[in-house]
Amino acid sequence: MRFTLVEGDGVFLTRPVSFGLTGAQKAQIDIEKAMVLFQEDGKESIELPFQVDRQQHKIWFLPVMGNNNEGLLNFRLENGLSSLKSENGISEKKKNGSLQLGFQNKPAVSYRYEMTYPPKGVDSIFKKSGYIHPIITPKGDTLTRIQPEDHYHHYGLWGPWTHTQVDGERVDFWNLGEGMGTVLFKEFKNVESGDVYASFTAAQEHIDLKTKKEPQVALNEDLQVRLWNLNRPDRYMLDYKSEFGTPLKNGILFEAYRYGGGLGLRFNERWKADNCTVLTSEGNDRLTADGTNARWCIVSGASSDGKGTNGILFMSHPNNRKHPEPMRIWPIDANGGRGDMFFEFCPIRHEGWKIEPGQKYELNYRMVVFDGALKAEEAEAYWQSFAQQPNIDIINN
């Protein structure tokens, strides 16, 4: 089977591409048997790694990008044995209560499924599971932070809801110290790895500790995280998808507030007012971005050795609520003037959201973790490919 991919953004960046097989195409290409994928460039064919997503019935791969003036890439998929070595594949493993996703034998992202307790002398009410930490750049810098002394309830990358109402009573799943609620890991529904990505789906429970004699689950969430190797030494890509619903017969109201849900990240303590920058898709910087809306936002700062920079490009999917999405970005004089860095896409910042029983809701985000610098035109190209998959034309022959 042959197919073509049309590139039209003018910026050629490696990013994941997928297609699904129809019944007739499955008859041509038996995905249960060994297959090989080639990218054709004139007389030369380059074998590419690919991975079958059996849950979504898709084949994922990363095309080799170049300055193709016609914007057309050609591929061939056929039964056969691969000649590629697998040492550059993505990996997943459980270690000391965390599930680590990594590539090229290096950890990149860890999800904490066992309970983490606060430091000695701090109230155990701040204990937590179900969060991502550390996020590590390809060169080895840790970008996330947990349990900072100013906010013991901050846990790396996480997304609890803050001001909510359950049967008319306020419940806070974010500020753990108030004892109203929490979000905890329940079980893994899926864990997989291959030559293109590693992923997991974790069931998380948003637990109301306040409005009943016994704790009750107010939200059930499936969190899917997927790590992509972009085949370059300074970047990788991370997808973060939250699907959730409520078992409560009267539903739950997310009140409008500057914090809550979405995707929030507390950055490493080395980033301060004088060494951390922000740039959004609308051209706002750290002084002006808070409370504004954006398709994407680049947060970057000094590397640990002081000789360079690194950071994260955050992207909101166009199907997300209130996209372009409101953001919470700490002011440059936050935390007693230190200017520590916190970023969040916050879909309820300006308007509340009623979650009805029996319905499913979804939020999708993508991140590019990088060493060095990432330009605005690259950020826009990454977002365009996240917002809409490129056109693939399948040619049966």
C-alpha positions in Angstrom: 0.0 0.0 0.0 1.2 3.5 -0.9 0.2 6.8 0.6 1.2 10.5 0.5 1.3 13.2 3.1 0.8 16.8 2.3 2.8 19.4 4.2 1.6 23.0 4.0 2.9 25.0 6.9 6.4 25.8 5.4 8.2 24.9 8.7 9.4 21.3 8.5 9.4 19.9 12.1 9.3 16.2 13.0 6.0 15.4 14.6 3.8 12.3 15.0 1.4 11.4 12.1 -1.2 8.7 12.1 -3.7 7.1 9.8 -6.4 4.4 10.2 -6.9 1.4 8.0 -10.2 0.6 6.4 -11.4 -3.0 6.0 -10.1 -3.2 2.4 -6.7 -1.8 3.4 -6.5 -4.2 6.3 -6.9 -7.0 3.7 -3.9 -5.6 1.9 -1.8 -5.0 4.9 -2.2 -7.6 7.7 -1.2 -5.6 10.9 -1.0 -8.9 12.8 2.0 -9.8 10.7 5.4 -8.2 10.4 5.4 -5.0 8.4 7.8 -2.4 7.2 7.3 1.3 6.4 9.3 3.2 3.9 9.5 6.8 3.1 10.4 7.3 -0.6 12.6 10.1 -1.8 13.2 9.8 -5.5 15.1 6.6 -6.0 15.9 6.2 -2.3 13.7 4.5 0.3 14.2 5.1 4.0 12.8 2.6 6.5 10.9 4.3 9.3 9.8 3.0 12.7 6.1 2.9 13.4 3.7 1.7 16.0 0.2 0.3 16.0 -2.3 1.9 18.4 -4.7 -1.0 18.8 -7.1 1.0 21.0 -7.6 3.7 18.4 -6.9 1.4 15.4 -4.2 3.7 14.0 -0.7 3.5 12.8 1.6 6.2 14.1 5.0 7.2 12.7 7.4 10.2 12.4 8.2 11.2 8.9 11.6 12.5 8.0 11.1 16.2 7.3 13.0 18.3 4.8 12.7 21.3 2.6 10.3 19.6 0.2 9.2 22.5 -2.0 6.2 20.6 -3.3 5.1 19.8 0.3 4.5 16.2 -0.6 6.0 13.1 1.1 5.6 9.6 -0.3 5.4 6.3 1.7 5.0 2.6 1.3 3.7 0.1 3.8 4.1 -3.6 3.2 4.5 -7.0 4.9 8.1 -7.9 5.7 10.8 -7.9 8.3 12.3 -4.7 9.7 16.0 -4.1 9.5 15.9 -1.3 12.1 17.5 -1.7 15.5 15.3 -1.0 18.5 17.7 0.6 20.9 16.3 4.0 20.2 12.8 3.0 21.0 10.7 4.5 23.8 10.5 2.7 27.1 8.4 2.5 30.2 9.2 0.9 33.6 8.0 1.1 37.2 10.5 2.1 39.8 10.1 3.1 43.4 6.4 3.9 43.1 6.7 5.8 39.9 6.1 4.9 36.2 9.0 6.2 34.2 8.7 7.0 30.5 12.0 7.5 28.7 14.0 7.1 25.5 17.5 6.2 24.5 17.9 4.7 28.0 17.2 8.0 29.7 14.3 8.9 31.9 12.2 11.8 30.7 8.8 11.8 32.5 7.6 10.1 35.7 4.1 9.5 36.9 3.7 9.0 40.7 1.2 6.2 41.5 2.2 5.5 45.1 1.6 8.0 47.9 4.1 10.8 48.5 4.2 12.2 52.0 5.2 15.7 52.9 8.5 16.5 54.7 8.9 15.6 58.3 7.1 18.1 60.5 4.5 19.0 57.8 0.9 18.0 58.2 0.3 14.6 56.4 -2.9 16.2 54.9 -0.6 17.2 52.1 0.1 13.6 51.0 -0.5 13.0 47.3 -0.4 10.4 44.4 -1.4 10.9 40.8 0.9 13.6 39.5 3.8 13.9 37.1 7.3 14.6 38.4 10.1 14.9 37.4 10.0 16.2 33.9 13.6 16.1 32.7 15.0 17.7 29.6 17.0 15.6 27.1 20.3 17.0 28.6 19.2 16.1 32.1 17.7 19.2 33.7 14.7 18.8 36.0 12.0 21.3 35.2 9.3 20.4 37.7 9.1 20.8 41.5 6.9 19.3 44.2 6.0 20.3 47.8 7.7 23.8 47.8 7.6 25.4 51.2 5.3 28.2 50.0 2.8 25.7 48.5 3.1 22.2 49.8 0.1 21.2 47.7 2.0 21.9 44.4 2.9 18.6 42.7 4.9 19.0 39.5 2.4 18.7 36.6 -1.2 18.1 37.7 -4.7 19.4 37.2 -7.1 19.3 40.2 -10.2 21.6 40.3 -10.3 24.4 42.9 -13.5 26.2 43.6 -16.3 23.6 43.0 -19.8 23.0 44.3 -21.2 19.6 45.2 -24.9 19.8 46.1 -24.4 23.5 46.9 -21.4 23.0 49.2 -17.9 24.2 48.3 -15.3 21.5 47.7 -11.6 22.3 46.9 -9.6 19.5 45.3 -6.5 21.7 44.8 -5.6 23.3 48.2 -5.0 20.1 50.1 -4.4 21.9 53.4 -8.1 22.8 53.7 -9.0 19.1 53.9 -12.0 19.4 51.5 -10.8 17.1 48.7 -7.9 15.5 46.9 -7.1 13.6 43.6 -5.5 10.2 43.9 -4.3 7.4 41.6 -6.6 4.4 41.4 -5.2 2.0 38.8 -3.5 1.7 35.4 -5.8 0.9 32.6 -3.1 0.7 29.9 0.7 0.9 29.7 2.6 0.4 26.4 5.8 1.2 24.7 7.3 0.7 21.2 9.5 2.3 18.6 7.6 5.6 18.3 5.9 6.3 21.7 5.4 5.1 25.2 2.1 5.8 27.0 -0.1 5.0 30.0 -3.7 5.6 31.0 -4.2 6.1 34.7 -7.6 6.1 36.4 -7.7 8.9 39.0 -10.4 9.7 41.5 -11.3 13.2 42.6 -12.4 12.6 46.2 -14.8 14.8 48.1 -13.8 14.7 51.7 -16.4 17.2 53.0 -20.0 16.8 52.0 -20.8 13.3 53.2 -20.1 11.3 56.3 -17.8 9.2 54.3 -15.5 10.4 51.4 -17.2 10.1 48.0 -15.9 10.2 44.4 -17.0 13.4 42.8 -15.1 12.8 39.5 -13.7 9.8 37.7 -10.8 10.7 35.4 -8.8 8.8 32.8 -5.4 10.5 32.3 -3.6 9.4 29.2 0.0 10.5 28.9 2.1 9.8 25.8 5.8 10.4 25.2 7.1 10.9 21.6 10.7 10.7 20.6 11.3 13.4 18.0 14.6 11.9 16.9 16.7 14.9 17.9 19.0 15.4 20.9 17.4 18.5 22.2 13.6 17.9 22.2 10.8 15.4 22.9 7.0 15.7 22.9 4.5 14.9 25.6 0.7 14.5 25.1 -1.6 15.0 28.1 -5.2 14.0 27.7 -7.8 14.1 30.5 -11.2 12.4 30.1 -13.6 12.8 33.0 -17.2 12.5 34.2 -19.1 12.6 37.5 -21.1 9.8 39.2 -23.0 12.4 41.3 -26.7 12.5 40.4 -26.7 16.3 40.6 -23.4 16.7 38.9 -20.7 19.1 40.0 -20.1 22.8 39.2 -16.6 24.1 38.5 -16.8 27.8 39.6 -15.0 30.5 37.7 -11.6 31.0 39.3 -8.0 31.9 38.3 -6.8 28.4 39.3 -8.2 25.0 38.6 -8.3 22.0 36.3 -6.7 22.1 32.8 -3.0 21.6 33.1 -0.8 23.3 35.8 3.0 23.1 36.3 5.2 24.4 39.1 8.6 24.9 37.7 12.0 24.2 39.3 13.2 26.7 42.0 16.1 27.9 39.9 13.8 30.0 37.7 13.3 33.5 39.1 12.2 36.9 37.8 15.5 37.6 36.2 16.1 34.3 34.3 12.7 33.1 33.1 10.7 34.3 30.1 7.2 33.8 28.7 6.0 34.1 25.1 2.4 33.4 24.0 0.8 32.8 20.6 -0.8 36.3 21.0 2.6 38.0 21.6 2.2 38.4 25.4 5.2 38.1 27.7 5.5 37.4 31.4 4.4 40.9 32.4 1.2 40.7 30.3 0.3 37.1 29.8 -1.6 36.3 33.0 -5.4 36.2 32.4 -5.1 36.3 28.6 -5.9 33.5 26.2 -3.5 31.6 23.9 -3.2 28.7 21.6 0.3 28.1 22.8 2.8 29.4 25.4 6.6 29.0 25.6 8.1 29.1 29.1 11.9 29.0 29.2 14.6 29.8 31.7 18.3 29.3 32.6 19.7 25.8 32.5 21.2 24.4 35.7 24.8 25.0 34.6 24.0 28.7 33.7 25.4 28.3 30.2 22.1 28.0 28.3 18.4 27.8 28.4 15.6 25.1 28.3 11.9 25.0 28.8 8.5 23.8 27.7 6.1 24.7 24.9 2.5 24.3 26.1 -0.3 23.8 23.5 -4.0 23.8 23.9 -6.2 21.8 21.5 -8.8 23.8 19.6 -11.5 21.4 20.9 -10.8 22.4 24.5 -13.3 24.4 26.4 -12.7 28.2 26.0 -10.0 27.7 23.4 -7.8 29.8 22.8 -7.5 28.9 26.5 -7.1 31.3 29.5 -3.9 31.1 31.4 -2.7 31.6 35.0 0.9 32.8 35.0 2.4 34.0 38.2 3.4 37.7 38.3 7.1 38.5 38.0 7.1 39.8 41.6 5.4 36.6 43.0 6.5 34.8 46.1 7.9 37.7 48.0 9.5 39.2 44.9 11.5 36.1 43.9 9.4 35.7 40.8 9.0 31.9 40.9 7.4 30.4 37.8 4.0 28.7 37.7 2.0 28.1 34.5 -1.5 26.8 33.9 -4.1 26.5 31.1 -7.2 27.2 33.1 -10.5 26.6 31.1 -12.7 28.0 34.0 -10.7 31.1 34.6 -13.4 33.5 33.4 -16.6 31.3 33.3 -17.9 28.4 35.4 -18.5 24.9 33.9 -21.3 22.6 35.0 -20.4 18.9 34.7 -23.6 16.9 34.2 -24.0 13.3 35.2 -23.8 10.6 32.5 -21.7 12.8 30.2 -18.0 12.5 29.3 -15.7 15.6 29.0 -12.3 15.9 27.5 -9.3 18.2 27.6 -6.2 17.7 25.4 -2.8 19.3 25.7 0.6 18.8 24.1 4.0 19.9 25.3 7.5 20.0 23.7 10.3 19.8 26.3 13.4 21.4 24.9 17.0 22.3 25.6 18.3 25.5 24.0 15.7 27.7 22.4 12.4 27.2 20.6 11.3 29.9 18.2 7.7 31.4 17.8 7.4 30.1 14.2 8.3 26.6 15.4 5.7 26.8 18.2 3.1 27.8 15.7 4.1 24.9 13.4 3.9 22.4 16.3 0.5 23.8 17.3 -0.8 23.6 13.7 0.1 19.9 13.6 -1.5 19.3 17.0 -4.7 21.1 16.0 -5.1 19.2 12.8 -3.4 16.1 11.4 -1.9 16.7 7.9 -3.8 15.3 4.9 -2.9 11.7 4.1 -4.1 10.2 0.8 -4.0 6.4 0.6 -3.3 4.8 -2.8 -4.3 1.2 -3.1 -2.2 -0.8 -5.5 
